[in-house]
Amino acid sequence: MASVAESLAQNFSFKSFNSASELKSRIIFTLLALVVFRLGSYIPLPSINPKALADLFNNNSGGILSMFDMFAGGAVKRMSIFALSIMPYISASIIMQLMSSISPSISKLKKEGESGRKKINQYTRYLTVFLGVAQAYGISVGLEQMTSQAGNVVLTTGALFKFTSTLTLVSGTIFLVWLGEQITSRGVGNGISLIIFSGIVAKLPRSLAGTLELSRTGSISALLILFILLLALFLVFFIVFVERAQRRIVVQYPKRQHGNKLYNSSSTHLPLKINTSGVIPPIFASSLLLLPLTIVGFVGDSGPSWVDAISIHLAHGKALYITLYVFLIVFFSFFYTAVVFNSEETAENLKQNGGFILGIRPGKETASFLDKVLTRLTVLGAAYLSFVCLIPEVLISKFSLPFYFGGTSLLIVVSVTIDTITQVNSHMMAHQYDHLIKKSKLKRR
């Protein structure tokens, strides 16, 4: 096995990449699919006044709409056919994950293997359509009531606008879900994540150009830009280190007989990530904190005095905002980790397969041990997420940067990049194995 790995490492080169025609076709298909997504984000809804919408959006920047616009790659600001992006699908997936730990029927489907997974995916799509219709209709009603100095946002109001905008937005979401599935099956994988990734990255060139322009005019010093670039590199390396880090628990399997074959004792490991919850805690925390600011922005000066107090204390960089942000990140880290990892189910699966952890009895003691280890890892993971997300928040508030250098976006970009590289390496490895098998068959002949 070691000689095979050495042979693969020696053959892994650009030459082998050029010979991997299937991988090249997958990469080309992925790039073309992402181009389609970017082109669709510039197609506006009918009866939309772009000047009034841009004016309204600029006056209410920094709220939850800015975060959704970041994930959609500017589609919300342009109110394009992809304005909903795939957020309804992500919400539906999270709801189904929560239901799998609450509902016995869905939990049973989860244990049925491939057939159960297909049924859960189908239920997720139905829920996506339902959430998409509710959100799209709410957006259409809200757009009709919005006005700015440039005029009404909607040029022609009425039932026809509500129907066409709702149908268009939901169709755009369904198309993006289908496109993400095509990227997963026919591209390099991680289709949904790559769509979010491309939406975030698409806004970076313009933001960097705006930052350099401020440096040229003297609004921001060149040393500050250099400091931000170095800090971004440090955060990227730190995120990669933590996301790749694992706590490996050794699992031992005794000698066992299956039919007429006797298998010797073996050992493997159970990998537990430091950040089991992923990017879900920062997204949820940001959404909950930005929602009051968005409401305050739409209410304006006509609201009561306590509304202004909320907008002041929940602004970026304020003590109350930072405190609540950290609290929500920690809360959702523990909550979502408990949802995605069931220590009792894992311990039961190990017991059924004859596996055990050295020094720990199978069953309840194993579940208790896994829960204890996972709790300690989650403490580190929550601290890591809080650190990565707070540094950009402080920079935004202190230096008034012209782009949203958010920890959530940085986490998504780095995590998706790691997963994509892993997928590409897997395809390359499979190609190398096929190449070695063909060579061995030719030598035997």
Buried (B, 14 or more C-beta within 10 A) or exposed (E): EEEEEEBBEEBBEEEBBEBBEEBEEBBEBBBEBBEEBBEBBEEBBEBBBEEBBBBBBEEBEBBBBBBBBBBBBBBBBBBBBBBBBBBBBBBBBBBBBBBBBEEEEBBEBBEEEEEBEEBBEEBBBEBBBEBBBEBBBEBBBEBBEBBBEBEBBBEEBEEEBBEBBBEBBBBBBBBBBEBBBBBBEBBBBBBBBBBBBBBBBBBEEEBBEEBEEBBEEEEBEEEBBEEBEEBBEEBBEBBBEBBEBEBEBEBBBEEEEEEEEEEEEEEEEBEBBBBBBBBBBBBBBBBBBBEBBBBBBBEEEEBEEEBEEBBEEBEBBBEEBBEBBBEBBBBBBBBBBBBBBBBBBBBBEBBEEBBBBEEBEBBEBBBBBBBEBBEEBBBBBBBBBBBBBBBBBEBBBEBEBBBBBBBBBBBBBBBBBBBBEEBBEEBBEEBBEEBBEEEEEEEEE
